[in-house]
Amino acid sequence: MSRRAPRGRSGRWPSAPSGASGGTNTVRAVVLLVVAVAVAVGILSQIHSPRGTRTAGTATTTTTVPLLAPSKVTVQVLNGLISGSLSSEWSAKLKDTYGYQTLPPNNVTRADTADTIYIVKAGFLPEAQVLAHQLALPTSVIVPSVPPPASAPIPATVLHQADLVLVVGQGLASKA
């Protein structure tokens, strides 16, 4: 047999004293709200943390490396059109206007009419993006693979000296 709570004279289940049920529900609602807010704050602080994120109990730390000044970046300027003195003009412009270290101007190993920035040394993507911005080029001209692909028209000697290679194509030729 099951035990049942005694019924009142009216045949109904006894009710809680006036206000007790509502007070208990209010306290539960407030506690639940406080817990939800605390969880939300914890999650948001992890999402917006500049020092790293937490995922499934493991920590991932992000290290921010300061952007190098142009005077600390060595750029090899190559004339993609192979005619004229475009690499000399742009080498002088990069050095005098923006403060980059430049290697002696040179030509590409085969004609290349596209303005292109190759990253020769790992970690120079931010500096390549700055260079593209300074020259009013879209970041899509940056070839991020390090070392540059074997098909890149870059003399082999450059690969050991430069941080970035700027190939002056038709777009920059018109701005020289």
ROSE-785583 format. One record per residue: residue number from 1; residue in one letter; x, y, z of N, C-alpha, C in turn. Coordinates in nm, 3 decimals, always signed. Example, Ala and Ser with C-alpha at 12.3 -4.5 7.8 and 13.67 -1.06 7.14 Angstrom:
<pts>
+-----+-----+---------+---------+---------+---------+---------+---------+---------+---------+---------+
!   n ! res !    n_xx !    n_yy !    n_zz !   ca_xx !   ca_yy !   ca_zz !    c_xx !    c_yy !    c_zz !
+-----+-----+---------+---------+---------+---------+---------+---------+---------+---------+---------+
!   1 !   A !  +1.319 !  -0.569 !  +0.780 !  +1.230 !  -0.450 !  +0.780 !  +1.320 !  -0.330 !  +0.780 !
!   2 !   S !  +1.285 !  -0.225 !  +0.708 !  +1.367 !  -0.106 !  +0.714 !  +1.290 !  +0.003 !  +0.787 !
+-----+-----+---------+---------+---------+---------+---------+---------+---------+---------+---------+
</pts>
This chain:
<pts>
+-----+-----+---------+---------+---------+---------+---------+---------+---------+---------+---------+
!   n ! res !    n_xx !    n_yy !    n_zz !   ca_xx !   ca_yy !   ca_zz !    c_xx !    c_yy !    c_zz !
+-----+-----+---------+---------+---------+---------+---------+---------+---------+---------+---------+
!   1 !   M !  +0.083 !  -0.118 !  +0.000 !  +0.000 !  +0.000 !  +0.000 !  +0.087 !  +0.124 !  +0.000 !
!   2 !   S !  +0.039 !  +0.221 !  -0.064 !  +0.115 !  +0.345 !  -0.067 !  +0.064 !  +0.439 !  +0.041 !
!   3 !   R !  +0.156 !  +0.520 !  +0.088 !  +0.119 !  +0.616 !  +0.191 !  +0.078 !  +0.744 !  +0.125 !
!   4 !   R !  -0.025 !  +0.802 !  +0.172 !  -0.074 !  +0.926 !  +0.116 !  -0.081 !  +1.030 !  +0.226 !
!   5 !   A !  -0.064 !  +1.151 !  +0.183 !  -0.078 !  +1.259 !  +0.280 !  -0.224 !  +1.272 !  +0.318 !
!   6 !   P !  -0.250 !  +1.306 !  +0.439 !  -0.391 !  +1.318 !  +0.481 !  -0.460 !  +1.432 !  +0.408 !
!   7 !   R !  -0.584 !  +1.411 !  +0.376 !  -0.661 !  +1.514 !  +0.309 !  -0.736 !  +1.596 !  +0.412 !
!   8 !   G !  -0.758 !  +1.720 !  +0.376 !  -0.834 !  +1.808 !  +0.463 !  -0.982 !  +1.775 !  +0.457 !
!   9 !   R !  -1.066 !  +1.848 !  +0.530 !  -1.209 !  +1.824 !  +0.533 !  -1.274 !  +1.839 !  +0.397 !
!  10 !   S !  -1.214 !  +1.924 !  +0.313 !  -1.276 !  +1.948 !  +0.183 !  -1.245 !  +1.839 !  +0.083 !
!  11 !   G !  -1.159 !  +1.743 !  +0.121 !  -1.123 !  +1.637 !  +0.030 !  -1.006 !  +1.674 !  -0.060 !
!  12 !   R !  -0.949 !  +1.789 !  -0.040 !  -0.835 !  +1.834 !  -0.120 !  -0.707 !  +1.813 !  -0.043 !
!  13 !   W !  -0.596 !  +1.816 !  -0.117 !  -0.466 !  +1.807 !  -0.053 !  -0.442 !  +1.934 !  +0.026 !
!  14 !   P !  -0.377 !  +1.921 !  +0.139 !  -0.352 !  +2.042 !  +0.217 !  -0.258 !  +2.134 !  +0.139 !
!  15 !   S !  -0.281 !  +2.262 !  +0.144 !  -0.197 !  +2.357 !  +0.073 !  -0.098 !  +2.418 !  +0.170 !
!  16 !   A !  +0.011 !  +2.472 !  +0.111 !  +0.112 !  +2.537 !  +0.194 !  +0.052 !  +2.663 !  +0.251 !
!  17 !   P !  +0.107 !  +2.707 !  +0.363 !  +0.056 !  +2.831 !  +0.420 !  +0.069 !  +2.943 !  +0.318 !
!  18 !   S !  -0.017 !  +3.037 !  +0.328 !  -0.023 !  +3.149 !  +0.233 !  +0.113 !  +3.215 !  +0.219 !
!  19 !   G !  +0.163 !  +3.229 !  +0.094 !  +0.288 !  +3.299 !  +0.067 !  +0.409 !  +3.209 !  +0.073 !
!  20 !   A !  +0.405 !  +3.092 !  +0.137 !  +0.523 !  +3.007 !  +0.150 !  +0.565 !  +2.950 !  +0.016 !
!  21 !   S !  +0.471 !  +2.902 !  -0.062 !  +0.502 !  +2.846 !  -0.192 !  +0.559 !  +2.952 !  -0.285 !
!  22 !   G !  +0.498 !  +3.069 !  -0.288 !  +0.546 !  +3.178 !  -0.373 !  +0.683 !  +3.226 !  -0.331 !
!  23 !   G !  +0.710 !  +3.231 !  -0.199 !  +0.841 !  +3.274 !  -0.149 !  +0.950 !  +3.177 !  -0.189 !
!  24 !   T !  +0.920 !  +3.047 !  -0.180 !  +1.018 !  +2.945 !  -0.216 !  +1.050 !  +2.954 !  -0.365 !
!  25 !   N !  +0.949 !  +2.970 !  -0.448 !  +0.971 !  +2.982 !  -0.592 !  +1.051 !  +3.107 !  -0.626 !
!  26 !   T !  +1.027 !  +3.215 !  -0.555 !  +1.102 !  +3.339 !  -0.580 !  +1.248 !  +3.320 !  -0.546 !
!  27 !   V !  +1.277 !  +3.257 !  -0.433 !  +1.415 !  +3.231 !  -0.392 !  +1.484 !  +3.142 !  -0.494 !
!  28 !   R !  +1.416 !  +3.038 !  -0.540 !  +1.473 !  +2.949 !  -0.641 !  +1.502 !  +3.026 !  -0.770 !
!  29 !   A !  +1.411 !  +3.110 !  -0.812 !  +1.429 !  +3.188 !  -0.934 !  +1.549 !  +3.282 !  -0.923 !
!  30 !   V !  +1.564 !  +3.346 !  -0.807 !  +1.677 !  +3.439 !  -0.786 !  +1.809 !  +3.361 !  -0.787 !
!  31 !   V !  +1.814 !  +3.247 !  -0.718 !  +1.936 !  +3.165 !  -0.715 !  +1.970 !  +3.118 !  -0.856 !
!  32 !   L !  +1.872 !  +3.072 !  -0.930 !  +1.893 !  +3.027 !  -1.067 !  +1.945 !  +3.141 !  -1.155 !
!  33 !   L !  +1.890 !  +3.259 !  -1.139 !  +1.933 !  +3.376 !  -1.215 !  +2.078 !  +3.413 !  -1.183 !
!  34 !   V !  +2.113 !  +3.411 !  -1.054 !  +2.250 !  +3.443 !  -1.012 !  +2.348 !  +3.341 !  -1.071 !
!  35 !   V !  +2.313 !  +3.213 !  -1.066 !  +2.400 !  +3.109 !  -1.121 !  +2.415 !  +3.128 !  -1.272 !
!  36 !   A !  +2.307 !  +3.156 !  -1.343 !  +2.312 !  +3.177 !  -1.487 !  +2.401 !  +3.296 !  -1.523 !
!  37 !   V !  +2.389 !  +3.404 !  -1.449 !  +2.471 !  +3.522 !  -1.474 !  +2.619 !  +3.490 !  -1.449 !
!  38 !   A !  +2.648 !  +3.418 !  -1.341 !  +2.787 !  +3.382 !  -1.310 !  +2.847 !  +3.295 !  -1.419 !
!  39 !   V !  +2.771 !  +3.199 !  -1.469 !  +2.819 !  +3.113 !  -1.577 !  +2.842 !  +3.195 !  -1.703 !
!  40 !   A !  +2.749 !  +3.283 !  -1.737 !  +2.763 !  +3.367 !  -1.856 !  +2.887 !  +3.456 !  -1.846 !
!  41 !   V !  +2.910 !  +3.516 !  -1.730 !  +3.028 !  +3.602 !  -1.710 !  +3.155 !  +3.520 !  -1.726 !
!  42 !   G !  +3.157 !  +3.400 !  -1.671 !  +3.274 !  +3.312 !  -1.683 !  +3.303 !  +3.276 !  -1.827 !
!  43 !   I !  +3.200 !  +3.243 !  -1.902 !  +3.217 !  +3.207 !  -2.042 !  +3.264 !  +3.328 !  -2.123 !
!  44 !   L !  +3.201 !  +3.441 !  -2.104 !  +3.239 !  +3.561 !  -2.179 !  +3.381 !  +3.606 !  -2.146 !
!  45 !   S !  +3.423 !  +3.593 !  -2.020 !  +3.559 !  +3.635 !  -1.987 !  +3.661 !  +3.544 !  -2.054 !
!  46 !   Q !  +3.628 !  +3.418 !  -2.076 !  +3.720 !  +3.328 !  -2.146 !  +3.722 !  +3.358 !  -2.295 !
!  47 !   I !  +3.608 !  +3.393 !  -2.352 !  +3.601 !  +3.424 !  -2.495 !  +3.677 !  +3.551 !  -2.527 !
!  48 !   H !  +3.667 !  +3.651 !  -2.443 !  +3.729 !  +3.781 !  -2.469 !  +3.864 !  +3.798 !  -2.403 !
!  49 !   S !  +3.919 !  +3.693 !  -2.346 !  +4.048 !  +3.704 !  -2.279 !  +4.161 !  +3.722 !  -2.379 !
!  50 !   P !  +4.245 !  +3.827 !  -2.368 !  +4.353 !  +3.847 !  -2.463 !  +4.468 !  +3.750 !  -2.441 !
!  51 !   R !  +4.470 !  +3.681 !  -2.330 !  +4.582 !  +3.592 !  -2.299 !  +4.558 !  +3.450 !  -2.347 !
!  52 !   G !  +4.440 !  +3.416 !  -2.389 !  +4.416 !  +3.281 !  -2.437 !  +4.272 !  +3.242 !  -2.419 !
!  53 !   T !  +4.240 !  +3.121 !  -2.462 !  +4.104 !  +3.072 !  -2.450 !  +4.108 !  +2.935 !  -2.385 !
!  54 !   R !  +3.995 !  +2.897 !  -2.330 !  +3.985 !  +2.764 !  -2.271 !  +3.883 !  +2.685 !  -2.351 !
!  55 !   T !  +3.922 !  +2.565 !  -2.389 !  +3.833 !  +2.481 !  -2.464 !  +3.837 !  +2.341 !  -2.405 !
!  56 !   A !  +3.723 !  +2.289 !  -2.367 !  +3.710 !  +2.153 !  -2.315 !  +3.815 !  +2.120 !  -2.209 !
!  57 !   G !  +3.841 !  +2.214 !  -2.121 !  +3.931 !  +2.188 !  -2.010 !  +4.078 !  +2.205 !  -2.041 !
!  58 !   T !  +4.114 !  +2.234 !  -2.165 !  +4.254 !  +2.255 !  -2.198 !  +4.277 !  +2.401 !  -2.228 !
!  59 !   A !  +4.393 !  +2.451 !  -2.195 !  +4.424 !  +2.593 !  -2.216 !  +4.505 !  +2.611 !  -2.343 !
!  60 !   T !  +4.472 !  +2.715 !  -2.417 !  +4.547 !  +2.754 !  -2.535 !  +4.596 !  +2.896 !  -2.511 !
!  61 !   T !  +4.724 !  +2.915 !  -2.517 !  +4.780 !  +3.047 !  -2.492 !  +4.819 !  +3.111 !  -2.624 !
!  62 !   T !  +4.779 !  +3.235 !  -2.642 !  +4.814 !  +3.311 !  -2.761 !  +4.921 !  +3.412 !  -2.724 !
!  63 !   T !  +5.030 !  +3.411 !  -2.797 !  +5.137 !  +3.506 !  -2.772 !  +5.136 !  +3.611 !  -2.882 !
!  64 !   T !  +5.135 !  +3.735 !  -2.842 !  +5.137 !  +3.844 !  -2.939 !  +5.280 !  +3.892 !  -2.955 !
!  65 !   V !  +5.329 !  +3.886 !  -3.078 !  +5.464 !  +3.932 !  -3.109 !  +5.452 !  +4.074 !  -3.163 !
!  66 !   P !  +5.531 !  +4.167 !  -3.111 !  +5.521 !  +4.304 !  -3.160 !  +5.562 !  +4.314 !  -3.306 !
!  67 !   L !  +5.495 !  +4.403 !  -3.375 !  +5.525 !  +4.429 !  -3.515 !  +5.663 !  +4.493 !  -3.525 !
!  68 !   L !  +5.743 !  +4.445 !  -3.619 !  +5.875 !  +4.503 !  -3.638 !  +5.865 !  +4.637 !  -3.710 !
!  69 !   A !  +5.949 !  +4.729 !  -3.672 !  +5.957 !  +4.857 !  -3.743 !  +6.013 !  +4.831 !  -3.882 !
!  70 !   P !  +5.973 !  +4.911 !  -3.982 !  +6.027 !  +4.891 !  -4.116 !  +6.180 !  +4.888 !  -4.120 !
!  71 !   S !  +6.246 !  +4.963 !  -4.031 !  +6.393 !  +4.965 !  -4.032 !  +6.453 !  +4.830 !  -3.992 !
!  72 !   K !  +6.370 !  +4.740 !  -3.937 !  +6.416 !  +4.606 !  -3.898 !  +6.376 !  +4.499 !  -4.000 !
!  73 !   V !  +6.312 !  +4.540 !  -4.109 !  +6.264 !  +4.447 !  -4.212 !  +6.346 !  +4.469 !  -4.340 !
!  74 !   T !  +6.401 !  +4.359 !  -4.393 !  +6.480 !  +4.367 !  -4.516 !  +6.392 !  +4.323 !  -4.633 !
!  75 !   V !  +6.381 !  +4.410 !  -4.733 !  +6.297 !  +4.384 !  -4.850 !  +6.385 !  +4.380 !  -4.975 !
!  76 !   Q !  +6.364 !  +4.277 !  -5.053 !  +6.427 !  +4.269 !  -5.186 !  +6.322 !  +4.311 !  -5.286 !
!  77 !   V !  +6.352 !  +4.413 !  -5.363 !  +6.260 !  +4.459 !  -5.467 !  +6.307 !  +4.402 !  -5.600 !
!  78 !   L !  +6.215 !  +4.334 !  -5.668 !  +6.246 !  +4.275 !  -5.798 !  +6.156 !  +4.336 !  -5.904 !
!  79 !   N !  +6.215 !  +4.367 !  -6.017 !  +6.141 !  +4.422 !  -6.131 !  +6.074 !  +4.307 !  -6.204 !
!  80 !   G !  +5.942 !  +4.298 !  -6.195 !  +5.868 !  +4.192 !  -6.259 !  +5.855 !  +4.209 !  -6.409 !
!  81 !   L !  +5.871 !  +4.332 !  -6.456 !  +5.857 !  +4.359 !  -6.600 !  +5.991 !  +4.344 !  -6.672 !
!  82 !   I !  +6.099 !  +4.336 !  -6.596 !  +6.236 !  +4.314 !  -6.644 !  +6.290 !  +4.429 !  -6.729 !
!  83 !   S !  +6.212 !  +4.528 !  -6.760 !  +6.264 !  +4.641 !  -6.837 !  +6.252 !  +4.767 !  -6.753 !
!  84 !   G !  +6.341 !  +4.860 !  -6.776 !  +6.338 !  +4.985 !  -6.701 !  +6.406 !  +4.970 !  -6.566 !
!  85 !   S !  +6.387 !  +5.072 !  -6.483 !  +6.455 !  +5.074 !  -6.353 !  +6.355 !  +5.069 !  -6.237 !
!  86 !   L !  +6.250 !  +4.993 !  -6.255 !  +6.145 !  +4.986 !  -6.154 !  +6.195 !  +4.938 !  -6.018 !
!  87 !   S !  +6.282 !  +4.838 !  -6.017 !  +6.328 !  +4.788 !  -5.888 !  +6.414 !  +4.892 !  -5.818 !
!  88 !   S !  +6.492 !  +4.970 !  -5.894 !  +6.572 !  +5.077 !  -5.833 !  +6.482 !  +5.186 !  -5.775 !
!  89 !   E !  +6.382 !  +5.226 !  -5.851 !  +6.290 !  +5.331 !  -5.807 !  +6.214 !  +5.289 !  -5.680 !
!  90 !   W !  +6.162 !  +5.166 !  -5.678 !  +6.084 !  +5.120 !  -5.564 !  +6.174 !  +5.089 !  -5.443 !
!  91 !   S !  +6.296 !  +5.043 !  -5.467 !  +6.389 !  +5.023 !  -5.354 !  +6.415 !  +5.155 !  -5.284 !
!  92 !   A !  +6.441 !  +5.260 !  -5.363 !  +6.466 !  +5.393 !  -5.306 !  +6.343 !  +5.445 !  -5.233 !
!  93 !   K !  +6.225 !  +5.422 !  -5.291 !  +6.102 !  +5.468 !  -5.229 !  +6.077 !  +5.397 !  -5.096 !
!  94 !   L !  +6.098 !  +5.266 !  -5.091 !  +6.077 !  +5.191 !  -4.968 !  +6.174 !  +5.235 !  -4.859 !
!  95 !   K !  +6.297 !  +5.262 !  -4.899 !  +6.400 !  +5.303 !  -4.802 !  +6.378 !  +5.447 !  -4.756 !
!  96 !   D !  +6.359 !  +5.538 !  -4.849 !  +6.349 !  +5.681 !  -4.816 !  +6.214 !  +5.720 !  -4.756 !
!  97 !   T !  +6.107 !  +5.665 !  -4.807 !  +5.973 !  +5.704 !  -4.762 !  +5.927 !  +5.626 !  -4.639 !
!  98 !   Y !  +5.954 !  +5.496 !  -4.638 !  +5.900 !  +5.412 !  -4.532 !  +6.005 !  +5.361 !  -4.433 !
!  99 !   G !  +6.133 !  +5.371 !  -4.468 !  +6.240 !  +5.332 !  -4.376 !  +6.280 !  +5.186 !  -4.379 !
! 100 !   Y !  +6.242 !  +5.112 !  -4.483 !  +6.281 !  +4.971 !  -4.492 !  +6.429 !  +4.956 !  -4.526 !
! 101 !   Q !  +6.486 !  +4.844 !  -4.481 !  +6.618 !  +4.803 !  -4.529 !  +6.594 !  +4.739 !  -4.665 !
! 102 !   T !  +6.672 !  +4.774 !  -4.764 !  +6.653 !  +4.714 !  -4.896 !  +6.784 !  +4.654 !  -4.945 !
! 103 !   L !  +6.771 !  +4.547 !  -5.020 !  +6.886 !  +4.483 !  -5.084 !  +6.904 !  +4.548 !  -5.222 !
! 104 !   P !  +7.019 !  +4.529 !  -5.285 !  +7.038 !  +4.588 !  -5.418 !  +6.926 !  +4.545 !  -5.514 !
! 105 !   P !  +6.872 !  +4.638 !  -5.591 !  +6.761 !  +4.607 !  -5.683 !  +6.800 !  +4.498 !  -5.781 !
! 106 !   N !  +6.700 !  +4.423 !  -5.825 !  +6.726 !  +4.312 !  -5.915 !  +6.603 !  +4.286 !  -6.000 !
! 107 !   N !  +6.615 !  +4.192 !  -6.091 !  +6.502 !  +4.149 !  -6.174 !  +6.456 !  +4.012 !  -6.130 !
! 108 !   V !  +6.334 !  +3.977 !  -6.166 !  +6.282 !  +3.843 !  -6.142 !  +6.353 !  +3.746 !  -6.236 !
! 109 !   T !  +6.341 !  +3.617 !  -6.208 !  +6.404 !  +3.517 !  -6.294 !  +6.325 !  +3.494 !  -6.422 !
! 110 !   R !  +6.200 !  +3.532 !  -6.424 !  +6.115 !  +3.529 !  -6.544 !  +6.010 !  +3.638 !  -6.528 !
! 111 !   A !  +5.967 !  +3.695 !  -6.637 !  +5.873 !  +3.808 !  -6.632 !  +5.747 !  +3.772 !  -6.553 !
! 112 !   D !  +5.705 !  +3.867 !  -6.469 !  +5.586 !  +3.848 !  -6.386 !  +5.519 !  +3.985 !  -6.374 !
! 113 !   T !  +5.402 !  +4.000 !  -6.436 !  +5.337 !  +4.132 !  -6.440 !  +5.250 !  +4.161 !  -6.319 !
! 114 !   A !  +5.238 !  +4.065 !  -6.228 !  +5.154 !  +4.086 !  -6.110 !  +5.236 !  +4.144 !  -5.994 !
! 115 !   D !  +5.181 !  +4.245 !  -5.926 !  +5.243 !  +4.294 !  -5.804 !  +5.227 !  +4.183 !  -5.700 !
! 116 !   T !  +5.338 !  +4.145 !  -5.637 !  +5.333 !  +4.033 !  -5.543 !  +5.430 !  +4.059 !  -5.429 !
! 117 !   I !  +5.388 !  +4.018 !  -5.308 !  +5.477 !  +4.023 !  -5.191 !  +5.493 !  +3.879 !  -5.144 !
! 118 !   Y !  +5.617 !  +3.833 !  -5.144 !  +5.650 !  +3.698 !  -5.095 !  +5.709 !  +3.710 !  -4.955 !
! 119 !   I !  +5.668 !  +3.620 !  -4.869 !  +5.726 !  +3.614 !  -4.735 !  +5.837 !  +3.509 !  -4.740 !
! 120 !   V !  +5.960 !  +3.553 !  -4.717 !  +6.074 !  +3.463 !  -4.728 !  +6.104 !  +3.396 !  -4.594 !
! 121 !   K !  +6.086 !  +3.468 !  -4.485 !  +6.114 !  +3.414 !  -4.352 !  +5.985 !  +3.403 !  -4.272 !
! 122 !   A !  +5.973 !  +3.295 !  -4.199 !  +5.853 !  +3.272 !  -4.118 !  +5.832 !  +3.384 !  -4.017 !
! 123 !   G !  +5.706 !  +3.419 !  -3.995 !  +5.672 !  +3.519 !  -3.895 !  +5.660 !  +3.660 !  -3.949 !
! 124 !   F !  +5.676 !  +3.681 !  -4.078 !  +5.672 !  +3.815 !  -4.134 !  +5.541 !  +3.849 !  -4.204 !
! 125 !   L !  +5.436 !  +3.772 !  -4.178 !  +5.305 !  +3.803 !  -4.238 !  +5.255 !  +3.941 !  -4.195 !
! 126 !   P !  +5.259 !  +3.978 !  -4.067 !  +5.211 !  +4.111 !  -4.028 !  +5.288 !  +4.224 !  -4.099 !
! 127 !   E !  +5.419 !  +4.207 !  -4.114 !  +5.499 !  +4.309 !  -4.182 !  +5.465 !  +4.314 !  -4.330 !
! 128 !   A !  +5.435 !  +4.198 !  -4.391 !  +5.393 !  +4.194 !  -4.531 !  +5.259 !  +4.266 !  -4.548 !
! 129 !   Q !  +5.169 !  +4.250 !  -4.450 !  +5.040 !  +4.318 !  -4.457 !  +5.058 !  +4.470 !  -4.446 !
! 130 !   V !  +5.148 !  +4.513 !  -4.359 !  +5.176 !  +4.656 !  -4.346 !  +5.233 !  +4.710 !  -4.477 !
! 131 !   L !  +5.327 !  +4.638 !  -4.535 !  +5.387 !  +4.681 !  -4.662 !  +5.279 !  +4.693 !  -4.771 !
! 132 !   A !  +5.193 !  +4.593 !  -4.780 !  +5.084 !  +4.598 !  -4.879 !  +4.997 !  +4.722 !  -4.856 !
! 133 !   H !  +4.964 !  +4.749 !  -4.730 !  +4.882 !  +4.865 !  -4.697 !  +4.952 !  +4.996 !  -4.736 !
! 134 !   Q !  +5.082 !  +5.005 !  -4.705 !  +5.156 !  +5.127 !  -4.737 !  +5.162 !  +5.152 !  -4.888 !
! 135 !   L !  +5.164 !  +5.045 !  -4.966 !  +5.172 !  +5.059 !  -5.111 !  +5.033 !  +5.059 !  -5.176 !
! 136 !   A !  +4.928 !  +5.061 !  -5.094 !  +4.789 !  +5.061 !  -5.142 !  +4.760 !  +4.938 !  -5.228 !
! 137 !   L !  +4.815 !  +4.824 !  -5.184 !  +4.789 !  +4.697 !  -5.253 !  +4.695 !  +4.614 !  -5.165 !
! 138 !   P !  +4.611 !  +4.532 !  -5.225 !  +4.526 !  +4.444 !  -5.144 !  +4.612 !  +4.335 !  -5.080 !
! 139 !   T !  +4.570 !  +4.284 !  -4.967 !  +4.649 !  +4.179 !  -4.901 !  +4.648 !  +4.049 !  -4.982 !
! 140 !   S !  +4.562 !  +4.041 !  -5.081 !  +4.560 !  +3.921 !  -5.166 !  +4.687 !  +3.908 !  -5.250 !
! 141 !   V !  +4.770 !  +4.012 !  -5.258 !  +4.896 !  +4.003 !  -5.333 !  +5.004 !  +3.931 !  -5.252 !
! 142 !   I !  +4.977 !  +3.905 !  -5.124 !  +5.074 !  +3.839 !  -5.037 !  +5.068 !  +3.688 !  -5.058 !
! 143 !   V !  +5.184 !  +3.628 !  -5.081 !  +5.196 !  +3.482 !  -5.089 !  +5.250 !  +3.437 !  -4.954 !
! 144 !   P !  +5.164 !  +3.380 !  -4.868 !  +5.204 !  +3.353 !  -4.730 !  +5.289 !  +3.228 !  -4.709 !
! 145 !   S !  +5.303 !  +3.142 !  -4.810 !  +5.378 !  +3.019 !  -4.788 !  +5.526 !  +3.048 !  -4.771 !
! 146 !   V !  +5.584 !  +2.986 !  -4.667 !  +5.726 !  +3.005 !  -4.638 !  +5.793 !  +2.868 !  -4.642 !
! 147 !   P !  +5.896 !  +2.851 !  -4.720 !  +5.953 !  +2.947 !  -4.815 !  +5.858 !  +2.964 !  -4.934 !
! 148 !   P !  +5.885 !  +3.066 !  -5.015 !  +5.800 !  +3.087 !  -5.132 !  +5.799 !  +2.961 !  -5.220 !
! 149 !   P !  +5.693 !  +2.943 !  -5.298 !  +5.687 !  +2.825 !  -5.385 !  +5.804 !  +2.824 !  -5.483 !
! 150 !   A !  +5.842 !  +2.705 !  -5.525 !  +5.953 !  +2.691 !  -5.620 !  +5.924 !  +2.765 !  -5.751 !
! 151 !   S !  +5.797 !  +2.783 !  -5.782 !  +5.759 !  +2.852 !  -5.906 !  +5.774 !  +3.004 !  -5.896 !
! 152 !   A !  +5.802 !  +3.056 !  -5.778 !  +5.817 !  +3.202 !  -5.760 !  +5.940 !  +3.250 !  -5.838 !
! 153 !   P !  +5.929 !  +3.363 !  -5.905 !  +6.040 !  +3.412 !  -5.989 !  +6.147 !  +3.487 !  -5.908 !
! 154 !   I !  +6.195 !  +3.423 !  -5.803 !  +6.290 !  +3.487 !  -5.711 !  +6.428 !  +3.423 !  -5.728 !
! 155 !   P !  +6.531 !  +3.504 !  -5.748 !  +6.667 !  +3.447 !  -5.754 !  +6.699 !  +3.374 !  -5.623 !
! 156 !   A !  +6.769 !  +3.262 !  -5.632 !  +6.799 !  +3.179 !  -5.515 !  +6.876 !  +3.255 !  -5.409 !
! 157 !   T !  +6.962 !  +3.348 !  -5.447 !  +7.043 !  +3.420 !  -5.349 !  +6.958 !  +3.507 !  -5.257 !
! 158 !   V !  +6.844 !  +3.550 !  -5.305 !  +6.755 !  +3.636 !  -5.226 !  +6.694 !  +3.561 !  -5.109 !
! 159 !   L !  +6.673 !  +3.432 !  -5.126 !  +6.604 !  +3.353 !  -5.024 !  +6.681 !  +3.348 !  -4.892 !
! 160 !   H !  +6.807 !  +3.380 !  -4.893 !  +6.886 !  +3.375 !  -4.770 !  +6.913 !  +3.514 !  -4.712 !
! 161 !   Q !  +6.871 !  +3.618 !  -4.782 !  +6.903 !  +3.754 !  -4.739 !  +6.782 !  +3.837 !  -4.697 !
! 162 !   A !  +6.671 !  +3.821 !  -4.766 !  +6.554 !  +3.909 !  -4.745 !  +6.455 !  +3.846 !  -4.648 !
! 163 !   D !  +6.374 !  +3.934 !  -4.585 !  +6.260 !  +3.891 !  -4.506 !  +6.137 !  +3.884 !  -4.595 !
! 164 !   L !  +6.126 !  +3.984 !  -4.683 !  +6.014 !  +3.995 !  -4.778 !  +6.070 !  +4.023 !  -4.917 !
! 165 !   V !  +5.998 !  +3.981 !  -5.019 !  +6.032 !  +4.013 !  -5.157 !  +5.913 !  +4.083 !  -5.218 !
! 166 !   L !  +5.938 !  +4.200 !  -5.276 !  +5.834 !  +4.275 !  -5.347 !  +5.862 !  +4.264 !  -5.496 !
! 167 !   V !  +5.770 !  +4.202 !  -5.570 !  +5.780 !  +4.198 !  -5.715 !  +5.697 !  +4.313 !  -5.769 !
! 168 !   V !  +5.763 !  +4.405 !  -5.837 !  +5.695 !  +4.521 !  -5.895 !  +5.638 !  +4.479 !  -6.029 !
! 169 !   G !  +5.505 !  +4.473 !  -6.035 !  +5.436 !  +4.439 !  -6.158 !  +5.376 !  +4.563 !  -6.223 !
! 170 !   Q !  +5.276 !  +4.543 !  -6.305 !  +5.216 !  +4.655 !  -6.379 !  +5.150 !  +4.756 !  -6.287 !
! 171 !   G !  +5.085 !  +4.713 !  -6.182 !  +5.017 !  +4.806 !  -6.093 !  +5.112 !  +4.906 !  -6.030 !
! 172 !   L !  +5.220 !  +4.858 !  -5.970 !  +5.318 !  +4.948 !  -5.907 !  +5.399 !  +5.021 !  -6.012 !
! 173 !   A !  +5.417 !  +4.961 !  -6.129 !  +5.491 !  +5.030 !  -6.236 !  +5.420 !  +5.159 !  -6.275 !
! 174 !   S !  +5.287 !  +5.158 !  -6.270 !  +5.212 !  +5.278 !  -6.307 !  +5.218 !  +5.385 !  -6.198 !
! 175 !   K !  +5.262 !  +5.347 !  -6.077 !  +5.272 !  +5.442 !  -5.966 !  +5.415 !  +5.491 !  -5.944 !
! 176 !   A !  +5.508 !  +5.439 !  -6.022 !  +5.649 !  +5.475 !  -6.003 !  +5.678 !  +5.618 !  -6.046 !
+-----+-----+---------+---------+---------+---------+---------+---------+---------+---------+---------+
</pts>
